[in-house]
Amino acid sequence: MSKLAIHGGRPVIDSPLPAYHTLGPEETRAVLEVMEGGSLSSYLAVAGEFFEGGAGVRQLEAEWAQYFGVAHAVALNSATSALYAAMGAAGVGPGDEVVVSPYTMAASATCAMIYNAVPVFADVDPETFCISPDTIKAVLTPRTKAIVVVDILGHPAEMEGIMALAREHGLVVVEDAAQAYGASLNGRPAGTMGHIGVFSLNYHKTIQCGEGGVAVTDDPELALRLKLIRNHAEVVAEDTHVANLVDLVGFNFRMTELEAAIARQQLRKVAALAAQRQANAARLTQALNGLEGLIPPVVRPGASHGYYLYALRCDQERLGVSRAAFVAALRAEGLPAVEGYVKPIYLSPIYQERIAYGMTGCPFACPLYQGSVSYAKGLCPVCERLHYQELFFTNAIHAGLGPEQIDLVAEAIRKVHRLRAELA
Ligand SMILES: *Cc1c(COP(=O)(O)O)cnc(C)c1O
């Protein structure tokens, strides 16, 4: 182990780590039952029993609401759809601004644009990578209508402070907990602290049903509006006697009975799957503590981290080598490691070129929009520093890995750290 693999030495991890796999015979049996029953989806876009879907979808929603301790759960065909529906349920519209994070999966920033509102980026906290009460406050204007907060990589955002700020300014808060299964803050599960919470069931998440999402809320009016937007709102609104008709242009965001059957089985496993990630992360952090120039994930007091990914930060000066060289050496040791997370969202062409809907600059140049939003490079310096200099992550933390494999992950990182002078 004295020679780095990138220089021809033997890699610490010499066979590929197992992929994350959560499906078992339970899911297969559940799908077969639906197949044999013959009804793959029971939705009807008319008021009445089947406006809310088939038996499996409604059972999933009841179980989800109970598990997370919320009044209403609304299953959809993706978390992206759930974010779109949440913006509509919140009544976001032309001329409004929605405060979003630059460091997240794109849909949790771009969702505001579905209703022709303008995304305004708040910078992230340097330790949790979430937008914070302070960074949100700095970008509020009289036009701010809502905030989309993301519990990114699984660390819960400072939801208590954010909700206090929202109350003060009359804002709707959507908490995107797509990556935060198993996370909590002062005992409250991530995803249940905003006015609406959003979960993902896509293939990459802690639990999955292929593609799927769930929105949760304690507010019956928001729940009804989410359900209307999910299922052709405009033809159903009259018969549901919904009070507020704004943004009730309907989509088809419906989940089928097959995904619902899988999701119900996955929900039963989520606590154990998340706990295994947390145990793995704790073991890895313990093994990595005190390495000069490397900072393992921070967990704030009162928070429990879901560890969708395990992100370290490096101080390249103290480390003495570049992040690029360090990560390349980790990969050579057999550790799946990636520099940065996602490019700061405002740097993508839709924001830089301000081309979204049609040729008139909508929504950025909409005459109803009285603000002047910036998407300039340098807008969110913490996010840019994290992305371009400090952060790297591995997914080798998931519940398919046991202590021996986590020890190999730790040894790969410790070896590259020990021999890093040879990378200079
Ligand atoms: C995965 C993800 C989404 C979108 O989920 P889909 O179900 O794929 O639409 C949204 N937000 C975050 C933070 C995510 O990680």
The ligand as an ORCA input file, in Angstrom:
! r2SCAN-3c Opt
* xyz 0 1
  C     -34.114     13.861     -7.605
  C     -34.467     15.231     -7.154
  C     -35.593     15.923     -7.623
  C     -36.444     15.427     -8.741
  O     -36.922     14.162     -8.561
  P     -37.649     13.370     -9.752
  O     -38.514     12.408     -9.028
  O     -36.562     12.717    -10.545
  O     -38.415     14.331    -10.566
  C     -35.883     17.155     -7.095
  N     -35.111     17.707     -6.156
  C     -34.008     17.102     -5.692
  C     -33.198     17.773     -4.640
  C     -33.639     15.853     -6.195
  O     -32.532     15.260     -5.753
*
